[in-house]
Amino acid sequence: MGITPLVEVDARKEPRTLGNFRGKVWFDAISSGRVSRWAVKRWLTVTSSHWWAFLVVILAIACVAYADSKVEEVSLGYLYILPLSFSAILLSRRITYTFVAICILFHDLFGPPIHHIQGRILHNLSAIVGFVFVVIILQRFVEQRNSLNELTRHQRDALLKEVELAAEVQRMFLPGPDPEYGCFEIAGMMHPARVVGGDYYDYIAQPDGSLRLVIADVSGKGVAAALLMSATAAAVRIETNEPRNLNEVAKHLNDELCGLQDAGHFVTVLLGELDPRSRRLKYINCGHNPALLLRRDRSDAAWLHASCIPVGLSPEMNCSLEEIALGPADILVWYTDGVTEATDKEGQEFGAKRILEVVRQHSAGNAREICDQLYRAVANFTQRDSLDDDFTVMVVRLKDNPDCNYSPPLFD
């Protein structure tokens, strides 16, 4: 749907890590009978993520028992609460209550001598109540924390599924395969910075044989921008299907978006109408980034600057319609600010000059190749796996054939 991944990963190639090698050794040993299943089970238990907590609790209990045996006048049994608390938080119930029994035994053996049987029973009973109370309170806390984490995880997964579904719906607004429109090659690409994006591009064939081109960038990021982008895409589709000129389309689009959202959000839009017979392009730039026009000689570039304010910013909008003639091998590049404002590790922006350099360097390629080269150039420039803003590019290239004749577009 016009979205190109940065790196293709071959799922069949898995690195042979040390962990994988050890696992293979264990598997081979079990298969050959050299190691019993009981030994493997014990080894996995020892090497689990809680073995260190088990060891710390045992050492702490031993230290408290040793200190309690050296002090005869005062009982240090209350110090057993520390390792028991650690066990209640990190270890299972069965292990924790086993430690409680061990602590009671050590508390009785190494505590100060009590000669009366009633006093000894009361002394140990108070220790049992105190230890069990602390363990139960901490285990309840851990259960509540785990329940909250599980609920949060389920809610996060549900939200991610909804966002992914929204991304699928958003892709439906993007055009399909690159069309062959007469003498023109057209290609586009939208790579969102997040799961959903606020950029949009499209090319829509008209009944009279012309082609409407549009690229838009919603202010902001995330879900809110994606929702406004979807509304913009739907409105553009409706307006371009009506028998209206570009000025009327821009005005109706502005009226519709002004009624949908507050003054804090707006949409920059570049609308164009391409006539494949006359090879002329009419366009209106509503606050969008200036499009690049690179002529056949590649010596100089023209920039299609904005002619009015962004859409949805004000109820009043007066746009001027511009028109240019295209010749063989001319290249038009429409893009959003996610391209020019992409930054490297030092904070330097990619900029419009680098777009010109990349297009000029790969001007011999077709429209799709130019799109791909721009994306690679930005990715290499930023040296990051993700971008700060949505990356959207649309390239229109007139074939290098003066005798090229108009033919109906090959749309699905």
QUIQUI-V300157 format. One record per residue. D_FIRST is the distance of its C-alpha to the first C-alpha in whole Angstrom. Layout:
BEGIN
D_FIRST
D_FIRST
END
This chain:
BEGIN
0
4
6
9
11
15
17
17
19
21
22
25
27
29
32
35
36
40
39
38
41
43
41
42
45
46
44
46
50
49
48
52
54
55
54
54
52
54
54
50
50
52
50
47
49
50
47
45
44
47
50
51
51
53
55
56
57
60
61
61
63
65
66
67
69
71
71
73
75
76
77
80
81
77
74
71
69
67
65
64
61
59
58
58
56
53
54
53
50
48
50
50
53
55
55
56
59
60
60
62
65
65
66
68
70
70
71
74
75
75
75
79
81
82
85
85
83
82
81
79
77
77
75
73
72
71
69
67
66
65
63
61
61
59
57
56
55
53
51
50
49
47
46
45
43
41
40
39
36
35
35
33
31
30
29
27
25
25
23
21
20
20
18
15
15
15
12
10
11
10
6
8
9
6
6
5
7
10
12
16
18
22
23
20
17
14
11
9
8
9
11
13
16
17
15
14
14
16
14
12
11
11
13
15
17
21
24
26
24
22
19
18
16
16
15
17
18
20
23
23
21
20
20
22
20
16
19
20
16
15
19
18
15
17
20
18
17
20
22
21
21
25
27
28
28
26
29
29
25
26
29
28
24
27
29
27
25
29
30
27
28
31
32
30
27
25
22
22
21
21
21
21
22
22
25
24
28
29
27
27
25
26
25
26
25
26
26
23
23
25
23
24
25
26
29
30
33
31
34
33
30
30
28
27
28
28
30
30
30
27
26
27
30
33
34
35
33
34
31
32
30
30
30
29
30
27
29
28
26
25
22
21
19
18
17
18
21
19
19
23
24
23
26
28
30
33
31
31
28
26
26
26
28
26
23
26
27
24
23
26
26
23
24
25
21
18
16
13
16
17
14
14
18
18
16
18
21
20
20
23
25
24
25
23
21
19
19
22
19
15
14
13
13
13
15
17
20
23
24
27
29
31
32
28
28
26
24
22
18
16
14
13
END
